[in-house]
Amino acid sequence: MSLSNALSNALSGLAAASRGTEAVASNLANATTPGFARRELQLTSRPVIAGGGGVQVEGVTRVLRNSVVAQGRLAEAETARAGTLAAFHRTLSDAVGVPGEAGALSTALSDFDSALLAAAARPENEMGLAGILSAGRTLAVAYNALGTQVQEARGAADRAIAADVELLNTGLGRVADLNRQIAVHLASGDDANVLLDERQRIVDGLSEIVPIKELPRENGRIALFTATGGMLLDGTTPARFDFSPAPVMTAEAAGTPALGLLKLNGEEVPPSQMGRFTGGRLAANFQIRDLDGPGAQASLDTAARDLHDRFAGAGLDPTLAAGAPGLFTDGGGAATTVPGLAQRLAINAAADPGAGGALWRLRDGLQAATPGPVGNADLLIGMQEALGALRPSSLAGMSPAPRSAATLAADLGSWAASGRIEAERVLGGATAQSSTFEAMRQQDGVDSDREMETLLTLERAYASNAKVLQAVDEMLQTMLRLT
């Protein structure tokens, strides 16, 4: 081997070691950076032609398995969907409460029953009548709060849809820009790995909103589709989403046109076609707004209507006209079939001294003109019996068998708890699957021990090539001295 060949080989080795050290440093520095893929130096031997030889740096590649990334994105989308639904059902279950706990709906109903029983034992005692008023008001407020919380959750879901639509538009536009930049870098022979990392990070984030499938295109570009084949980006112009959130969410607002629809490229997506975007946070929030939330409101309204009807009509209170509200009213009047009764449920003002009524009407009749005998407990006993009477009132998905008010409240709590358990079960399975793919991705990620071993290898290679250069230099100096 000539000295020039030896010099060329050693210089190529030093250059390769330098590039390898740069890759290792980048790996260690970005070990926890989202979207970063481990760098690996690609080397080949240079052909020995016309005094060549040595090592050739082909480039620095990103190490990742596309199949694992693709499946991991779908798993993350399912986890995001399940997590969003689980949070809604968890909040609803906590609001309904567990029987016996302070603040639970069934506890408020039990306290109201106890107040009726205590007042019936001593009808002349105004403290007992005041206890009925207080417990009844607490029970009505409990229904009010539950209904309000359901609508707040629906409103939050509506706003979350708008926020995710904005993120989708911004992210897809950014991916389109990165596609162009990556193509330019690759065409000019520049390193595009940083841009590829950024694009992967953005697509990973978008896949939590809508499950995304990525397909390669020429010059390093990618196309994005939903898991069901809906086009998001293929070319230079991304899909455009639009959505207008409702200013105020009410129980009456359900479906279209009361609530906004998702728009894709200016065209409304009807509910029957929302399956194109199934999975992810977007679908979960539409489900909360349009299905689970209204379902919870309907169950609350059913229970509130049952409580209202138990005390309404002349069959219990002879002073009431036919169709008149009893102890509980629909915002002051008789209950209607309009959604939102749970929010409007209130104590009849005729029995509330604070609203111009009188406590004695709880004992003598809500429309009585004058007080009756203070020892007459017939109405109080009748109200207590009405609360425990079996009535054909049922919640969605449950048996229509007659129930007492206490049983109906317990069923409502059971329904909420069952929804929570099922949602958390689905979330647990999705999280486990997502964790599996994340672990597989980390296997291709940065291992600091392995990187340090690579660095030591590069250090030895650098030192060896440096010694070759030193030996060649000494030989050249010797030859010069001899001449």
Helices and strands as residue ranges (DSSP letters): H 3-29, E 38-45, E 55-63, H 66-96, H 105-121, H 126-187, H 193-209, E 212-216, G 218-220, E 222-226, E 231-233, E 241-242, E 263-264, E 267-268, G 271-277, H 280-287, I 288-292, H 293-310, E 328-330, H 341-344, E 345-347, G 349-351, G 353-355, H 361-364, H 378-388, H 405-443, H 448-482
